[in-house]
Amino acid sequence: MGAKTPRPTRAELEILHVLWSAGPLSVREVQRTLHDSRPTGYTSVLKTMQIMLEKGLVERDDTRRPQVYRARYSRERTQKQFISEMLQQVYRGSLSAMVMHAAGSRKPSADDIEEIEAFLRELKREKK
């Protein structure tokens, strides 16, 4: 996976979800999107995005006005890092324990089960 991706806070993850879904946006556009689900102030979003820039979670295009931010790392890379950390810290590296706990934490839909079975079949084929 290369260099370790900085770990985003909950508020930073909310902003990253907006950027992953919509692509590069200004602070105002991110604030408006977040405000649709819960009241969010412009200065709070600006400060959080400035911190995210310092941490290397986002990149800023200073050639445009207003400045536009984009996620530095993909959603998939960030998800993989979170899963990897949780696997080691919470489940002491036991993939089977983590998967069984995740699947048992809520009733999986028929589609979920079908997707998991297809994934496992593919893993088995790759092992041969």
Secondary structure, 3 states (H helix, E strand, C coil): CCCCCCCCCHHHHHHHHHHHHHCCECHHHHHHHHHHHCCCCHHHHHHHHHHHHHHCCEEEECCCCCCEEEECCCHHHHHHHHHHHHHHHCCCCCHHHHHHHHHHCCCCCHHHHHHHHHHHHHHHHHHC
